[in-house]
Structure formats: C-alpha cells, structure tokens
Amino acid sequence: TGEPKLSSLVTNRLYSFIWETKEACRIEPKNDESGCHDKDTRIYLLKTPDKKGYTIPGPDGGSITLGICQNITCGNEKASTACFIKNGVAVSIGRSAKSTLEHGSNVNTLTYR
C-alpha cells in the first residue's frame, strides 16, 4: 500500500527513498531477482501490478520513476530500476544488477547502485 517518497538527496548521485508499506511478504518467488529475494529470510518485495513502476516528485522540479524489484525503461539506456526525468531528459540513477537487500529492526533496505 502507499507509494515510495523521496526522503533526501544526500549527494548529487545518492537519492534516499522511504516507503512505509506491508508490500514485503514471506513468499517463494517464481524467479530469483537480484536485490528482491533474500534467500536467508525468504522475503520477496512485490512488484507493481502494471509493471510500470512508481513515479514520484523529484528534486529541482523533475520526477523519479522507480521500479521496485523490476526493471523500467529509462530513455535509450539499459534497463534501470530508478530513472530521473527532467525537461524530457531521462537519466538512470540505479540498476538492479548492482543491488543489495539489508534487514534491520522492522526495516528492509533495498539499495541500487
């Protein structure tokens, strides 16, 4: 439920988002996707049903499209998990191939680099 929100822009290349949701479930996925399925805890973060991702307001009047555990199209670049769009220009700001899933006190942190 809900949607991700931009929490902070730590540097010009590091964006932080928060998503208060119960959309992480202990289920067995059909396909092992990097960063989305943790074999130790068996947590699998669910995808958006329409496979288009979430679009949220970004810094400087731009927008950010996030694919939570799924790839999205970001301009002419390779498949991305996060895309910053401003004035019609799309720039990838994260890829699932370089993702990690960490667990804390009631918090799962999914990081794309």
N, C-alpha and C positions, 0 to 999 in steps of 0.2 A: 504494500500500500504506500501511498505517498510518492515522492519522487526525489532524486538527488538534488542537493542545493550546493552552490559554490560556497565553501566555507572561508577560504582565503587564497590569495595569490602570494605564495611565500617568496618566490623569486620570479623572474620573467620566464622561467621554464618549469616551475613547480606549482601545480594547482592542487588544492585540497578541497574535497567534497565531503559532505555528510549526508547520509541517507538513513533516517530513522524508520526502519521497516521490519517486518517479520518475514520478508521475502527470502530468507535463507532457511532452508529446510534440510533435515537429515534424510535424504533420499538417494537412491542409486541412479546416477545419470546414465543415459544410453551411450554417450560419447565422453571420453575424458578430455576436457578442455583446459588448457593451461591457465592457471590462476583462478579457476572457478570451482574446481573439485579438489577437495583436500582428502587424501586417502586415509589419513590418521583419524580425523574427526568425522569423515563421511558427510561433510557439509557441502552442499551444492547450491550456489547462488542462482536463482531463477532468471531466465531471460525475459525480455518484454515480449508479450504475445505477438505483436505485429512485426517484430524483428527490425524495427526502425530505430530503436534506442530512445533516449530521452533528450529533449532539447530544453536547455535552461539558460537564463540570462548569464552572460559572462562579463568580464571586465571591459572597460572602455567602450561600452555600447555594442559589443559583439555578442555572440551566442556560442554555447558549447553543446555539442551533441555527444552523448555518452552511450556506448554500447556496454551494458553490464553483462559480462560473460558472453559477449557476442561481438562479432566484427561489424562495423558500419563502413559505408563508403565515405571517403574524405577527399573530395576533389579528384585529381588524377593520381593520387598517391596510392600506395599499397593499402590493403585493408587496415583499418585503425579501430581502436576502442574508444578514443576520445578525439574530437575534432573541434578546433576553434575557428569560428567563421565571423568575419567582419568585412563589410563593404564588398561582399561577394567573393572574397578570397578565403579559401579553406586551407588550414594547416593542421596536420596531425600532431597531437600532443600526447599520444600514448598508443602502444601496441601490445596485444595480448601475448605475443611471443616472449616478452620481457616482463612478465607479471609475477607477482608473489601474493600469497594469501597468508595473513598472520592473524592470530587469535589472541584476544585479551579478555578482560572482565566484561562479559556481555557485549563485546565489540569484535566484529570481523573487519580487518583492514585489507582491502584489495588494492594493490599498487601496480600501476602500469608505468613503464619507463620508456 
